[in-house]
């Protein structure tokens, strides 16, 4: 049962940009519009960390480590959340996931790998 599908990751050089997408489907799609949505990331051996959050009304918050470089947005008609990532550095290398706020266990997807390396 796929609820959230992340895409858009890849290999980029330091200073590069990527735009990640998260599409909601199935049961979550019926309640998507009333939930805040979040992007997380997890590097091997490290705890999953919150990267950005966007409220149902479009208010955004960011982790200090990405503030000024990343932009979260949502298109409720498409039931999609985006993460525009600029000026990427090696510290941004991780698998990126999206979920509702607070996270719902069964909605975790496969994530999308972002690798920043020269």
C-alpha positions as CSV (number, residue, x, y, z in Angstrom):
1,X,0.0,0.0,0.0
2,X,1.7,3.1,-1.2
3,X,0.7,6.3,0.6
4,X,3.6,8.7,-0.1
5,X,6.0,8.5,-3.0
6,X,9.2,10.6,-3.0
7,X,11.2,11.3,-6.1
8,X,13.7,13.7,-7.5
9,X,16.9,12.7,-5.8
10,X,20.1,12.0,-7.5
11,X,23.9,12.7,-7.6
12,X,24.9,16.4,-7.6
13,X,28.1,18.3,-7.1
14,X,28.6,20.7,-4.2
15,X,26.7,23.9,-5.0
16,X,24.2,22.2,-7.1
17,X,20.4,22.0,-6.8
18,X,17.6,19.4,-6.8
19,X,13.8,19.6,-6.4
20,X,12.2,16.7,-4.5
21,X,8.5,15.8,-4.9
22,X,6.2,13.9,-2.6
23,X,2.9,12.7,-4.0
24,X,0.1,11.6,-1.6
25,X,-2.2,8.8,-2.7
26,X,-4.6,6.3,-1.1
27,X,-6.1,7.0,2.3
28,X,-3.8,9.9,3.1
29,X,-5.0,11.8,0.0
30,X,-8.4,12.3,1.6
31,X,-7.0,14.1,4.6
32,X,-3.9,15.6,3.0
33,X,-5.2,19.1,2.8
34,X,-5.8,19.5,6.6
35,X,-2.4,18.2,7.6
36,X,0.9,19.9,7.9
37,X,3.5,18.1,5.9
38,X,7.2,17.5,6.6
39,X,10.4,16.5,4.9
40,X,12.9,14.4,6.8
41,X,16.3,13.0,6.0
42,X,18.4,10.2,7.3
43,X,22.1,9.4,6.7
44,X,23.5,5.9,7.4
45,X,24.1,5.4,11.1
46,X,22.3,8.6,12.0
47,X,18.9,9.5,13.4
48,X,16.2,10.7,11.1
49,X,16.0,14.5,11.3
50,X,13.3,17.0,10.4
51,X,14.3,19.3,7.6
52,X,11.3,21.4,6.8
53,X,7.6,21.7,7.6
54,X,4.7,23.3,5.8
55,X,1.3,23.9,7.5
56,X,-2.0,23.3,5.8
57,X,-2.1,27.0,5.2
58,X,1.4,27.2,3.6
59,X,3.4,28.5,6.6
60,X,6.9,27.1,6.4
61,X,9.6,26.3,9.0
62,X,13.1,25.0,8.5
63,X,15.9,23.4,10.4
64,X,18.7,25.8,11.0
65,X,21.1,23.7,8.9
66,X,19.0,24.3,5.7
67,X,17.5,27.7,6.3
68,X,18.1,30.0,3.4
69,X,19.0,27.1,1.1
70,X,15.9,24.9,1.0
71,X,12.3,25.9,0.2
72,X,9.2,23.7,1.0
73,X,6.0,24.2,-0.9
74,X,2.8,22.4,-1.5
75,X,0.2,22.1,-4.3
76,X,-3.0,20.9,-2.8
77,X,-4.7,20.3,-6.1
78,X,-2.0,17.9,-7.0
79,X,-1.6,16.5,-3.5
80,X,2.1,17.1,-3.8
81,X,4.8,18.6,-1.5
82,X,8.0,19.9,-2.9
83,X,11.4,20.6,-1.5
84,X,13.7,22.9,-3.5
85,X,17.3,22.3,-2.4
86,X,19.9,24.9,-3.4
87,X,23.6,25.3,-2.7
88,X,23.9,21.6,-1.7
89,X,26.8,20.4,0.3
90,X,28.1,16.9,1.3
91,X,26.4,17.4,4.7
92,X,23.1,17.2,2.8
93,X,23.7,13.6,1.6
94,X,20.9,11.4,2.9
95,X,17.7,9.6,2.1
96,X,14.9,12.1,2.1
97,X,11.4,11.2,3.2
98,X,8.1,13.0,3.5
99,X,5.2,12.5,6.0
100,X,2.4,14.2,7.7
101,X,2.9,16.1,11.0
102,X,2.9,14.4,13.3
103,X,4.4,11.5,11.3
104,X,2.1,8.5,10.7
105,X,4.1,5.3,10.8
106,X,2.3,3.5,8.0
107,X,2.8,6.4,5.6
108,X,6.6,6.3,5.5
109,X,7.7,5.7,1.9
110,X,10.9,4.4,0.3
111,X,12.5,7.9,0.3
112,X,14.7,9.3,-2.4
113,X,18.5,9.3,-2.2
114,X,20.4,12.6,-2.4
115,X,24.1,12.4,-2.8
116,X,26.3,15.5,-2.9
117,X,29.8,14.7,-4.0
118,X,32.6,15.8,-6.3
